[in-house]
C-alpha cells in the first residue's frame, strides 16, 4: 500500500469509531457462501485477516468469540494499533495479533478469511490496487474475502455534502475537530435546504443531505465523506479489477443480495436477460434500479458458482441443514409470507434472543429441515431474521457459575459504555448493578456470592430482593449474548 503515513495521520489525529460489524465476520461470510453453493473454510479454526483494521474492535470481537481462530489485523496507524493491543492485553486474548504495517506477515495462500471494511473507497487508486493485490496474495484456494465500499449510482448524491463539508469545514478538518467540521457542514446544508421555497431542485437535494448528515456521528463522518480520499465504485468494475487476481464475485453479504425477493418476476427476467449469468453484472443492474449506496461484497479465491435459479442454492453444501441457526431480528411478520414461512417466523419469535437451530425449528413446525432452511433464507433476505451456518458462541442460559466473555469483562473494567457481544453486536451496558456484576462473572461465583456483593456494595434498591436482582441481571446479560457457554475454555 502506498502513502501509509498520510493515511495513518488522519486516524492518529481523530480515532475512528470502531465496533463489531454485523456482516464483516467469518460466520456471516460462510453463511452467504454456503447459500451460494460453496463449501466455505471453517469459521471456528481458520486464519482470519483484517486489512485496515483500525483499533480492531471488529477483529477482536471475532477472536474473543472463536478462540480457535488465528486472527491478524494490519493497519498503518500507530495510534489505532496501540489502542487495539491494549484491549487485547486487558482481555487476555492469545489468538489475535495486530501489526502496524501495510502488508501482512503471512506467506502466500495462508488466509482462510480476508476482510477489508471501509478501505477501498477511502484510499487513492494506487493504494486500492495494492490492498486488493495483498488480499489476493494471502488468500488460500477457497478462501472468502470481504470488501466494503461506496457504490454507484446510489452514493453519488453524497458528493454534495462532501464538497460542501470539505470547503466550509476545512479549518476544523485540519485541526482534527470532528464535531466542529460536522456542525459547519450541517449549518451550510441547512441554509441550502432553506431555499426550498424558491422551487430550486438543488434545495431538495440539500434538504435530503441535511437530514442525512445531521444524524451522522461526527467522528465517523470525519473519516467518511470528509476523508481526503473518498470514492464511489461500481460493483461491475470493481469485480473485474478484483477478478484479475483470481477472485470470483459471490454476491453481497447483505440480504439485498437476494434481489429476487423484492422485485417482480418480470423485472427479474429482464435483468437476467440483460446481464447474463454473471452475478456482478446482475448486481450492477440491481444497483442501477435500486440505488444501493453501499456494498459489502463477498469474493472467493477461485471460481464463484453461477447464480442458482431463484437466487438461492436449493440445498447449501458443506453444512447439514439441521445445524443452521436462526434468530429473529425483525418486527411483525410481513404480508405475502406463505404458511410455511409464517410457521418458521412463529417458532423463531418464540425463541426470542437466543434463537434456535433449523432442527429445532423443524421439530416445532413439523416441516422438513430443508424447507425451513429455504424459508429462512428468504426471511433473512427481507431482514427479518439472521440465518447462519452455526449458532453464536454464547450461552443460552446462565449457568450455576456464570462466565462473561473475557473481552466484555475487560471492556467494562476499562469503562467502555458499549461492549462487544458474542453475537457480534455492540451492546450498551447501563450503569448500576448489571454493569458492576459483569467483571465478577469469571466462573468463580455463584448467585449467592453475587447477591452478597450487591448488598455489600449498596446496589440493591430498597424493597428489592438481592437474589431476584441477580437473576434479572444474569438473564439480561445472557439475552444480550455476553455469557460464554458452560464448559467453554475462554479465560481472561
C-alpha positions as CSV (number, residue, x, y, z in Angstrom):
1,X,0.0,0.0,0.0
2,X,1.3,3.4,-0.9
3,X,1.2,6.6,1.2
4,X,0.7,4.9,4.6
5,X,1.9,8.0,6.5
6,X,-0.8,10.3,5.1
7,X,-3.5,7.7,5.6
8,X,-2.3,7.0,9.2
9,X,-2.1,10.6,10.2
10,X,-5.8,11.3,9.9
11,X,-6.6,8.3,12.1
12,X,-3.9,9.3,14.6
13,X,-5.4,12.7,14.7
14,X,-9.0,11.5,15.2
15,X,-9.8,8.0,16.3
16,X,-12.2,6.1,14.1
17,X,-15.3,4.8,15.9
18,X,-14.5,1.1,15.8
19,X,-17.1,-1.6,16.7
20,X,-18.2,-5.1,15.6
21,X,-19.7,-5.0,12.1
22,X,-22.6,-7.4,11.5
23,X,-21.6,-8.7,8.1
24,X,-17.9,-8.4,8.4
25,X,-17.3,-11.6,10.2
26,X,-16.4,-15.2,9.1
27,X,-19.6,-16.8,10.1
28,X,-21.7,-14.4,8.0
29,X,-19.3,-14.8,5.1
30,X,-19.5,-18.6,5.4
31,X,-23.3,-18.5,5.6
32,X,-23.6,-16.4,2.4
33,X,-21.1,-18.6,0.6
34,X,-22.9,-21.8,1.6
35,X,-26.2,-20.3,0.4
36,X,-24.5,-19.7,-2.9
37,X,-23.4,-23.3,-3.1
38,X,-19.8,-23.1,-1.9
39,X,-18.2,-25.1,0.9
40,X,-16.5,-22.4,3.0
41,X,-13.5,-22.8,5.2
42,X,-14.0,-23.4,8.9
43,X,-15.0,-20.1,10.6
44,X,-14.1,-21.5,14.0
45,X,-10.5,-22.6,13.4
46,X,-9.3,-20.8,10.3
47,X,-6.9,-17.9,9.8
48,X,-8.7,-14.5,9.7
49,X,-7.0,-11.4,8.4
50,X,-8.4,-7.8,8.7
51,X,-6.7,-5.3,6.3
52,X,-7.1,-1.7,7.6
53,X,-8.3,-3.0,10.9
54,X,-8.0,0.4,12.8
55,X,-8.2,-0.3,16.5
56,X,-9.5,-3.7,15.6
57,X,-12.8,-3.8,17.6
58,X,-14.4,-5.9,14.9
59,X,-11.5,-8.4,14.7
60,X,-11.0,-8.6,18.5
61,X,-14.7,-9.4,18.9
62,X,-14.3,-12.2,16.4
63,X,-11.2,-13.5,18.1
64,X,-12.9,-13.5,21.5
65,X,-16.0,-15.3,20.2
66,X,-13.9,-18.0,18.4
67,X,-10.8,-18.9,20.4
68,X,-9.8,-21.5,17.8
69,X,-9.0,-19.0,15.1
70,X,-5.8,-17.2,14.3
71,X,-6.6,-13.5,13.9
72,X,-4.3,-11.0,12.3
73,X,-5.0,-7.3,12.0
74,X,-3.0,-4.8,9.9
75,X,-3.1,-1.1,9.9
76,X,-0.7,1.8,9.3
77,X,-2.0,3.9,12.2
78,X,0.3,3.6,15.2
79,X,-2.3,5.1,17.5
80,X,-5.0,2.7,16.4
81,X,-2.8,-0.4,16.7
82,X,-1.7,0.7,20.2
83,X,-5.3,1.1,21.3
84,X,-6.2,-2.4,20.0
85,X,-3.2,-4.0,21.5
86,X,-4.1,-2.5,24.9
87,X,-7.6,-4.0,24.8
88,X,-6.2,-7.4,23.7
89,X,-3.8,-7.5,26.7
90,X,-6.6,-6.4,29.1
91,X,-8.8,-9.2,27.8
92,X,-6.0,-11.8,27.9
93,X,-6.6,-12.9,24.3
94,X,-3.9,-15.1,22.9
95,X,-5.2,-15.7,19.3
96,X,-5.1,-12.2,17.8
97,X,-2.1,-10.2,16.6
98,X,-2.1,-6.6,15.4
99,X,0.7,-5.3,13.1
100,X,1.4,-1.7,12.3
101,X,2.1,-2.0,8.6
102,X,0.5,-2.0,5.2
103,X,1.2,-5.7,4.5
104,X,0.6,-8.9,6.5
105,X,3.3,-11.2,7.8
106,X,1.7,-14.2,6.1
107,X,3.1,-16.2,3.3
108,X,1.1,-16.6,0.1
109,X,-2.1,-18.5,0.4
110,X,-2.3,-18.8,4.2
111,X,-5.5,-17.0,5.0
112,X,-9.0,-18.5,5.1
113,X,-10.9,-15.3,5.6
114,X,-9.8,-11.8,4.5
115,X,-11.7,-8.6,5.4
116,X,-11.2,-5.1,4.2
117,X,-14.0,-3.0,5.6
118,X,-14.0,0.8,5.0
119,X,-10.8,0.7,2.9
120,X,-11.4,0.6,-0.8
121,X,-13.4,3.8,-1.1
122,X,-11.2,5.7,1.3
123,X,-7.8,5.4,-0.3
124,X,-6.3,6.5,-3.6
125,X,-6.3,4.4,-6.7
126,X,-2.8,3.0,-6.3
127,X,-3.4,2.0,-2.7
128,X,-6.7,0.4,-3.6
129,X,-4.9,-1.7,-6.1
130,X,-2.3,-2.7,-3.6
131,X,-4.9,-3.6,-1.0
132,X,-6.7,-5.9,-3.5
133,X,-3.3,-7.5,-4.5
134,X,-2.3,-8.1,-0.9
135,X,-5.7,-9.7,-0.1
136,X,-5.5,-12.0,-3.1
137,X,-1.9,-12.9,-2.3
138,X,-2.6,-14.1,1.2
139,X,-5.9,-15.9,0.4
140,X,-5.7,-19.7,0.1
141,X,-7.7,-21.6,-2.5
142,X,-11.4,-21.5,-1.5
143,X,-10.8,-18.6,0.9
144,X,-13.5,-16.0,1.3
145,X,-12.8,-12.2,1.0
146,X,-14.9,-9.3,2.1
147,X,-14.7,-5.8,0.6
148,X,-16.9,-2.9,1.5
149,X,-17.2,0.4,-0.4
150,X,-19.5,3.2,-1.6
151,X,-21.5,2.0,-4.5
152,X,-22.6,3.9,-7.6
153,X,-25.0,5.3,-8.5
154,X,-26.7,5.3,-5.1
155,X,-23.9,7.0,-3.2
156,X,-23.4,9.8,-5.8
157,X,-25.7,12.3,-4.0
158,X,-23.3,12.2,-1.0
159,X,-20.8,14.1,-3.1
160,X,-22.9,17.2,-2.4
161,X,-22.3,17.0,1.3
162,X,-18.7,16.0,0.8
163,X,-17.9,19.0,-1.4
164,X,-19.6,21.4,1.0
165,X,-18.2,19.8,4.1
166,X,-14.6,19.9,3.0
167,X,-15.0,23.6,2.0
168,X,-16.8,25.0,5.0
169,X,-15.1,22.7,7.5
170,X,-11.6,22.9,6.1
171,X,-10.1,24.6,9.1
172,X,-11.7,22.1,11.5
173,X,-10.7,19.1,9.4
174,X,-7.0,20.3,9.5
175,X,-7.2,20.7,13.3
176,X,-8.9,17.3,13.8
177,X,-12.0,18.9,15.2
178,X,-14.6,16.4,14.0
179,X,-17.6,17.9,15.9
180,X,-16.7,21.4,14.6
181,X,-16.5,20.1,11.0
182,X,-19.8,18.3,11.4
183,X,-21.5,21.5,12.8
184,X,-20.2,23.6,10.0
185,X,-21.4,21.1,7.4
186,X,-24.9,20.8,9.0
187,X,-25.3,24.6,9.1
188,X,-24.3,25.2,5.5
189,X,-26.6,22.3,4.3
190,X,-29.4,23.8,6.3
191,X,-29.0,27.1,4.5
192,X,-29.2,25.3,1.2
193,X,-32.3,23.4,2.3
194,X,-33.9,26.7,3.4
195,X,-34.1,27.8,-0.3
196,X,-36.8,25.2,-1.0
197,X,-39.4,28.0,-1.2
198,X,-37.7,29.2,-4.4
199,X,-38.5,25.8,-6.1
200,X,-34.9,25.2,-6.9
201,X,-34.2,21.5,-7.5
202,X,-30.9,21.8,-5.6
203,X,-32.7,22.8,-2.4
204,X,-34.4,19.4,-2.4
205,X,-31.0,17.7,-2.7
206,X,-29.6,19.9,0.1
207,X,-32.6,19.1,2.3
208,X,-32.1,15.3,2.0
209,X,-28.4,15.6,2.6
210,X,-29.0,17.9,5.6
211,X,-31.3,15.3,7.2
212,X,-28.7,12.6,6.5
213,X,-25.7,14.4,7.7
214,X,-27.4,15.8,10.8
215,X,-27.9,12.3,12.1
216,X,-24.4,11.1,11.4
217,X,-21.8,10.6,14.0
218,X,-19.2,13.4,13.7
219,X,-16.2,11.1,14.1
220,X,-17.5,8.6,11.6
221,X,-18.2,11.4,9.2
222,X,-14.6,12.8,9.6
223,X,-13.3,9.5,8.2
224,X,-16.0,9.1,5.6
225,X,-17.2,11.9,3.4
226,X,-14.7,14.3,4.9
227,X,-11.8,12.0,4.2
228,X,-9.1,13.3,1.8
229,X,-9.8,10.2,-0.3
230,X,-13.4,9.3,-1.0
231,X,-14.5,7.3,-4.0
232,X,-17.7,5.8,-5.3
233,X,-17.1,2.5,-7.1
234,X,-19.3,0.3,-9.4
235,X,-19.7,-3.3,-8.4
236,X,-19.2,-4.4,-12.0
237,X,-15.9,-2.5,-12.5
238,X,-14.6,-3.5,-9.1
239,X,-15.5,-7.2,-9.6
240,X,-13.5,-7.1,-12.9
241,X,-10.5,-5.5,-11.1
242,X,-10.6,-8.0,-8.3
243,X,-11.3,-10.8,-10.6
244,X,-8.0,-10.2,-12.4
245,X,-6.3,-11.6,-9.2
246,X,-8.1,-14.9,-9.4
247,X,-11.0,-14.0,-7.2
248,X,-14.6,-14.7,-8.1
249,X,-17.6,-12.5,-7.1
250,X,-20.0,-14.5,-5.0
251,X,-22.6,-11.8,-4.1
252,X,-23.4,-9.4,-1.3
253,X,-23.1,-10.1,2.4
254,X,-26.2,-8.0,3.0
255,X,-29.7,-9.5,2.5
256,X,-30.2,-7.3,-0.5
257,X,-28.1,-9.8,-2.4
258,X,-31.1,-11.9,-2.8
259,X,-32.7,-9.3,-5.1
260,X,-35.3,-11.6,-6.5
261,X,-37.2,-11.4,-3.2
262,X,-38.3,-7.9,-3.7
263,X,-38.8,-7.4,-7.4
264,X,-41.4,-8.8,-9.8
265,X,-40.6,-12.0,-11.8
266,X,-40.9,-9.9,-15.0
267,X,-38.2,-7.5,-13.9
268,X,-36.0,-10.3,-12.7
269,X,-36.3,-11.9,-16.1
270,X,-35.3,-8.7,-17.8
271,X,-32.3,-8.3,-15.5
272,X,-31.2,-11.9,-16.2
273,X,-31.6,-11.4,-19.9
274,X,-29.6,-8.2,-19.9
275,X,-26.8,-9.3,-17.5
276,X,-26.5,-12.9,-18.4
277,X,-25.2,-15.4,-15.7
278,X,-22.5,-13.1,-14.3
279,X,-23.6,-12.3,-10.7
280,X,-21.6,-9.0,-10.7
281,X,-23.4,-7.8,-13.9
282,X,-26.7,-8.8,-12.3
283,X,-25.9,-6.8,-9.2
284,X,-24.9,-3.8,-11.2
285,X,-28.3,-3.9,-12.9
286,X,-30.0,-4.0,-9.5
287,X,-27.8,-1.1,-8.3
288,X,-28.9,0.9,-11.3
289,X,-32.5,0.1,-10.4
290,X,-32.4,0.4,-6.6
291,X,-29.6,2.9,-6.0
292,X,-28.0,0.9,-3.2
293,X,-25.4,3.4,-1.7
294,X,-23.1,0.9,-0.1
295,X,-21.9,-2.6,-0.7
296,X,-20.4,-5.4,1.4
297,X,-19.2,-7.7,-1.4
298,X,-18.1,-11.3,-1.0
299,X,-15.4,-13.0,-3.2
300,X,-13.9,-16.4,-3.2
301,X,-10.3,-17.4,-4.2
302,X,-11.2,-19.4,-7.3
303,X,-14.3,-19.6,-9.4
304,X,-17.6,-18.4,-7.9
305,X,-20.6,-20.6,-8.6
306,X,-23.2,-19.5,-11.1
307,X,-26.3,-17.9,-9.6
308,X,-28.8,-20.6,-8.6
309,X,-32.4,-20.4,-10.1
310,X,-34.3,-18.0,-7.9
311,X,-31.1,-16.6,-6.5
312,X,-30.5,-19.3,-3.8
313,X,-28.9,-22.7,-3.8
314,X,-31.6,-25.3,-3.1
315,X,-29.5,-27.2,-0.5
316,X,-26.3,-25.4,0.6
317,X,-23.3,-27.7,0.6
318,X,-20.8,-28.2,3.4
319,X,-23.2,-27.8,6.3
320,X,-26.2,-30.0,7.1
321,X,-29.4,-28.0,7.1
322,X,-30.3,-29.2,10.7
323,X,-27.2,-27.4,12.1
324,X,-28.0,-23.9,10.8
325,X,-29.2,-21.3,13.3
326,X,-32.0,-18.8,13.2
327,X,-32.5,-15.7,15.3
328,X,-35.4,-13.2,15.0
329,X,-34.3,-9.5,14.4
330,X,-37.4,-8.1,12.7
331,X,-40.8,-6.9,13.8
332,X,-44.2,-8.3,12.8
333,X,-44.5,-10.9,10.0
334,X,-44.9,-9.1,6.6
335,X,-47.7,-9.7,4.1
336,X,-47.1,-12.2,1.4
337,X,-45.4,-14.9,3.6
338,X,-46.8,-18.4,2.9
339,X,-48.0,-20.7,5.6
340,X,-44.6,-22.5,5.9
341,X,-42.8,-19.1,6.2
342,X,-45.3,-18.0,8.9
343,X,-44.7,-21.2,10.8
344,X,-40.9,-20.6,10.8
345,X,-41.5,-17.0,11.9
346,X,-43.6,-18.1,14.8
347,X,-41.0,-20.6,16.0
348,X,-38.1,-18.2,15.8
349,X,-40.1,-15.4,17.5
350,X,-40.8,-17.7,20.5
351,X,-37.1,-18.4,20.8
352,X,-36.5,-14.7,21.3
353,X,-32.9,-13.5,21.5
354,X,-31.3,-17.0,21.9
355,X,-32.7,-18.3,18.6
356,X,-32.8,-22.0,17.6
357,X,-31.4,-24.4,15.2
358,X,-33.0,-25.5,11.9
359,X,-33.5,-28.9,13.5
360,X,-35.4,-27.3,16.5
361,X,-37.5,-25.2,14.1
362,X,-38.3,-28.3,12.0
363,X,-39.4,-30.1,15.1
364,X,-41.6,-27.3,16.3
365,X,-43.2,-26.6,12.9
366,X,-43.4,-30.2,11.6
367,X,-41.6,-29.0,8.4
368,X,-38.7,-30.7,6.7
369,X,-35.3,-29.1,7.7
370,X,-34.6,-28.2,4.0
371,X,-37.9,-26.4,3.8
372,X,-37.2,-24.5,7.0
373,X,-33.8,-23.5,5.6
374,X,-35.3,-22.3,2.3
375,X,-38.0,-20.2,4.0
376,X,-35.4,-18.9,6.5
377,X,-33.2,-17.8,3.5
378,X,-36.0,-15.6,2.1
379,X,-36.8,-14.2,5.6
380,X,-33.1,-13.3,6.0
381,X,-33.2,-11.6,2.6
382,X,-36.1,-9.5,4.0
383,X,-34.1,-8.5,7.1
384,X,-36.5,-10.3,9.5
385,X,-34.1,-12.9,10.9
386,X,-30.4,-13.8,10.8
387,X,-29.6,-17.2,9.2
388,X,-26.2,-18.6,10.0
389,X,-24.3,-21.9,9.4
390,X,-23.9,-22.2,13.1
391,X,-25.2,-20.7,16.3
392,X,-23.4,-17.9,18.1
393,X,-20.9,-19.0,20.7
394,X,-23.0,-17.5,23.5
395,X,-24.7,-19.2,26.4
396,X,-28.4,-20.0,26.0
397,X,-29.0,-19.7,29.8
398,X,-27.0,-18.5,32.8
399,X,-25.2,-21.5,34.5
400,X,-24.5,-22.1,38.1
401,X,-21.2,-20.3,37.9
402,X,-21.8,-17.8,35.0
403,X,-18.9,-16.7,32.9
404,X,-18.9,-13.4,30.9
405,X,-16.7,-13.1,27.8
406,X,-13.2,-12.0,28.9
407,X,-13.4,-9.2,26.3
408,X,-16.7,-7.9,27.8
409,X,-15.2,-8.0,31.3
410,X,-12.1,-6.1,30.1
411,X,-14.3,-3.5,28.3
412,X,-16.4,-2.9,31.3
413,X,-13.3,-2.6,33.6
414,X,-11.9,-0.1,31.1
415,X,-15.0,2.0,31.4
416,X,-16.4,1.3,27.8
417,X,-20.0,2.3,27.5
418,X,-20.6,-0.2,24.8
419,X,-19.2,-3.8,24.7
420,X,-18.9,-6.5,22.1
421,X,-21.3,-9.4,22.4
422,X,-20.6,-12.9,21.4
423,X,-23.3,-12.4,18.8
424,X,-21.1,-9.8,17.2
425,X,-23.2,-6.8,18.2
426,X,-22.3,-3.6,20.1
427,X,-24.3,-3.6,23.3
428,X,-24.7,-0.6,25.6
429,X,-24.3,-1.6,29.2
430,X,-26.2,0.7,31.6
431,X,-24.6,1.8,34.9
432,X,-25.8,0.1,38.1
433,X,-26.0,-3.4,39.4
434,X,-25.8,-5.0,35.9
435,X,-22.6,-3.2,35.0
436,X,-21.0,-3.9,38.4
437,X,-21.7,-7.6,38.1
438,X,-20.1,-8.3,34.7
439,X,-16.4,-8.1,35.8
440,X,-17.3,-10.6,38.6
441,X,-18.6,-13.3,36.1
442,X,-15.4,-15.3,35.8
443,X,-16.8,-18.7,36.8
444,X,-15.8,-18.5,40.5
445,X,-19.0,-17.0,41.9
446,X,-22.5,-18.5,42.3
447,X,-25.7,-16.5,42.7
448,X,-25.3,-16.3,46.5
449,X,-21.9,-14.7,46.2
450,X,-23.2,-12.3,43.6
451,X,-26.2,-11.3,45.7
452,X,-23.9,-10.7,48.7
453,X,-21.7,-8.5,46.6
454,X,-24.6,-6.3,45.5
455,X,-25.8,-6.0,49.1
456,X,-22.4,-5.0,50.4
457,X,-22.0,-2.5,47.6
458,X,-25.4,-0.9,48.3
459,X,-26.6,-1.7,44.8
460,X,-29.9,-3.3,45.8
461,X,-32.7,-0.7,45.7
462,X,-35.0,-0.5,48.8
463,X,-37.7,-3.1,48.6
464,X,-35.9,-5.3,46.1
465,X,-34.7,-8.8,46.8
466,X,-31.0,-9.2,46.1
467,X,-31.4,-12.7,44.7
468,X,-34.1,-11.6,42.4
469,X,-32.0,-8.7,41.2
470,X,-29.1,-11.1,40.4
471,X,-31.4,-13.3,38.4
472,X,-32.8,-10.4,36.5
473,X,-29.2,-9.1,35.7
474,X,-28.0,-12.5,34.7
475,X,-31.0,-13.0,32.4
476,X,-30.4,-9.6,30.8
477,X,-26.7,-10.3,30.4
478,X,-27.4,-13.7,28.8
479,X,-30.0,-12.4,26.4
480,X,-27.5,-9.8,25.3
481,X,-25.1,-12.6,24.2
482,X,-22.4,-11.7,26.8
483,X,-22.1,-15.1,28.6
484,X,-19.8,-17.9,27.5
485,X,-21.5,-21.4,27.3
486,X,-20.8,-23.7,30.2
487,X,-17.6,-25.7,29.6
488,X,-16.1,-23.2,27.2
489,X,-12.4,-22.6,27.6
490,X,-12.3,-18.8,27.2
491,X,-10.2,-17.3,30.0
492,X,-9.1,-13.8,30.9
